[in-house]
């Protein structure tokens, strides 16, 4: 007899008893010491604001393009402490938050975008080897799994469509038996396996490795140095900090979820809080029960979806489902933990993998990501081209931020490149409305998406209207 939801809830609560409320990736003795804060005034050619992937890739690529360029990077806390150190470690080739989103929005250039995304992922792998960055990078691929009959039908139909369009490249349809031969769960009814477009990695060690590479190339990094104000200064720009300032010819903003220093950009993004659990290491018997030999990443196909993967030491990361938008779009440390979401995730985990009954969670955490109304990054300049920005990655920034860094550097150089000519780069999403309309619209959208999951995927009038307008909300 199947276990009741109450029993699964009891299992989940017990499994969380000893979970530390800290991100697993950041709970690492290899965590580097922070660089000293900025004091006084410095000058440079390029100032990068933000010490996550976006800023680190920008600084690194700027030095690789021109080793003589003087680059300074400011980070308000410590490198990789925000989304770059809290995510699931899925490094996807997609620049468009998945092929379905990209095909809907840019059908005329989707083949080019897919090609550029795969090239970007190849270049990430090459850069990690060249700079000696050990972040457990594995080109494992990812399986999108169906857990309801309507999801299985939709995935199979989608696979047929992309094959007809010549966009299937490396993707393979798996029926229920085939997907359970890859990873065994009684909930899996089918899957679409992307064998070459996703890598798994340790996200914090990626950030720390990029930091070390930047320092090795001569980038001056100041941590615990928030950028407080941005203003023109002569032929360049100046950024004020708590104990000093930086004057620069140009500025690249990699602040993502945090309020942009260019105020007119702020309405284009809102923060969404995402949460994850990490299990203890699994022994041989439990690994055998899972049959998870390929170490692929997985995600289910619901609107409110879960993502999950194995770590190098055989832990299972289990995250997603709740995407929480705080009223007013505030980013606060108190939102980083949500016990009711942890309990819900734990119940869902044991529903997916009942053979892991008795496994404990060692870490539970959350963090904010930035999303926009087209779910994928957008780009632009300000202050007569002296400032560039990229934002809106919507949770798929582990790989795409490197592409975004290239775009920002192209824009600051005033160059026409294959990247800057893309419609995706030249256009922007629609902004979110002011409160209380943003909160009401997002809440209605979330309710509608949850209802669609439980009603055979049928989208109500609200969702169909958003589809026609090219709007939405996603995690």
Secondary structure, DSSP 8 states (H G I E B T S, - for coil): ----HHHHHHHHHHHTTT-BSS-TTTS-TT---------EEEEEEEEEE--SHHHHHHHHHHHHH-TT--EEEE-SS-TT-SGGGTS--EEES-SSSSHHHHHHH-TTTHHHHHHHHHHHHHHHHHHHHHHT--S--B---EEEEE-SHHHHHHHHHHHHHHHHHT--TTEEEEEHHHHHHHS--TT--EEEEESSSEEE--HHHHHHHHHHHHHHTT-EEE-S--EEEEEEETTEEEEEETTEEEEEEEEEE--TTS--SSGGGGGG-EEEEEEEEEE----HHHHHHHT--S--EEEE-SSS-EEEEE-TTS-EEEEES--B--GGG---GGGG--HHHHHHHHHHHHHH-GGGTT--EEEEEEEEEEE-TTSS-EEEEETTTTEEEEE--TT-HHHHHHHHHHHHHHHHHT---TTTTSHHHH--------TTHHHHHHHHHHHHHHHHHHTTT---HHHHHHHHHT-----
